[in-house]
Amino acid sequence: MTSSQTRHGRWTPLSILAVVAGFIVWWPLGLAALAYVLWAGPIDTLADDGARRLRETFGARSAPKGSGNAAFDAYKAETLRRLEAEQAEFADYLNRLRDARDREEFERFMGERSASDRKV
């Protein structure tokens, strides 16, 4: 018996749903689900294993791979490095523009405030 069987028992809500739905759809499918629950355990473990396998399968595909051409891979790496550097420079430029705008607005506010203090 697996740990999930001792924790939840054989008849989990998903197991019951699978057996009932199997009989509704096609009676041999219901018998197959019933046999699976009785001999192998709850359907939950089957669903968990399937989800884990899908994550492993699609997770491995998302990992970046080389093209097999060393010259192209070097060009690609250099281009990505250059683009990241340009992106960082542009972010610095935008920060300097924001700082200049903030400084200008603050100086304008202080000028208006000192002008209004002089009138009073």
C-alpha positions as a printed Julia matrix, in Angstrom:
120×3 Matrix{Float64}:
   0.0    0.0     0.0
   1.35   3.46   -0.9
   1.32   6.4     1.46
  -1.54   8.05   -0.44
  -3.67   4.94    0.08
  -3.1    4.99    3.82
  -3.72   8.72    4.03
  -6.84   8.96    1.89
  -8.09   5.4     1.48
  -8.91   3.7    -1.79
 -12.19   5.46   -2.44
 -11.37   9.12   -2.97
 -13.88  11.45   -4.63
 -11.94  11.24   -7.89
 -11.99   7.43   -7.77
 -15.75   7.34   -7.23
 -16.28   9.89  -10.01
 -14.09   7.88  -12.4
 -15.98   4.65  -11.75
 -19.43   6.24  -12.04
 -18.48   8.22  -15.15
 -16.95   5.09  -16.66
 -20.19   3.14  -16.21
 -22.21   6.04  -17.63
 -20.0    6.41  -20.71
 -19.43   2.71  -21.47
 -19.79  -0.18  -19.03
 -16.41  -1.83  -19.84
 -14.73   1.47  -19.03
 -16.5    1.5   -15.67
 -15.34  -2.05  -14.98
 -11.78  -1.06  -15.87
 -11.91   1.92  -13.47
 -13.4   -0.29  -10.74
 -10.68  -2.91  -11.25
  -7.98  -0.23  -11.15
  -9.3    1.16   -7.87
  -9.62  -2.29   -6.29
  -6.22  -3.65   -7.33
  -3.96  -0.64   -7.94
  -5.28   2.02   -5.61
  -7.02   5.36   -5.96
  -7.25   7.12   -9.31
  -5.58  10.14   -7.67
  -2.17   8.45   -7.86
  -2.69   7.79  -11.57
  -3.6   11.45  -12.12
  -0.62  12.64  -10.05
   1.77  10.4   -12.0
   0.35  11.62  -15.32
   0.7   15.26  -14.29
   4.28  14.68  -13.12
   5.19  13.01  -16.42
   3.68  15.89  -18.39
   5.66  18.43  -16.35
   8.87  16.48  -16.92
   8.2   16.1   -20.64
   7.32  19.7   -21.35
   9.82  21.09  -18.84
  12.67  19.36  -20.66
  11.58  20.87  -23.97
  11.65  24.4   -22.64
  15.33  24.17  -21.73
  17.46  26.09  -24.24
  19.56  23.9   -26.48
  22.43  24.7   -28.79
  21.89  24.68  -32.53
  24.81  22.36  -33.17
  26.67  25.09  -35.04
  29.37  26.6   -32.83
  29.72  29.77  -34.92
  26.0   30.48  -34.79
  25.84  29.74  -31.07
  28.72  32.19  -30.46
  27.01  34.85  -32.62
  23.72  34.3   -30.78
  25.4   34.57  -27.36
  27.22  37.76  -28.38
  24.05  39.32  -29.81
  22.07  38.49  -26.66
  24.84  39.93  -24.49
  24.89  43.12  -26.59
  21.1   43.47  -26.44
  21.12  43.03  -22.66
  23.79  45.73  -22.37
  21.75  48.09  -24.58
  18.65  47.36  -22.51
  20.53  48.23  -19.32
  21.84  51.48  -20.89
  18.32  52.42  -22.0
  16.95  51.77  -18.51
  19.68  54.04  -17.07
  18.79  56.72  -19.63
  15.11  56.56  -18.66
  16.05  56.83  -14.98
  18.13  59.94  -15.71
  15.21  61.47  -17.64
  12.83  60.78  -14.74
  15.29  62.27  -12.25
  15.69  65.39  -14.41
  11.91  65.77  -14.75
  11.42  65.32  -11.01
  14.17  67.85  -10.27
  12.6   70.36  -12.69
   9.13  69.92  -11.16
  10.54  70.32   -7.65
  12.44  73.48   -8.59
   9.31  74.9   -10.26
   7.28  74.09   -7.12
   9.85  75.73   -4.87
   9.97  78.77   -7.16
   6.19  79.12   -7.12
   6.15  78.64   -3.37
   8.79  81.29   -2.74
   6.97  83.68   -5.13
   3.71  83.16   -3.24
   5.52  83.7     0.1
   6.84  87.02   -1.17
   3.34  88.21   -2.13
   1.91  87.48    1.29
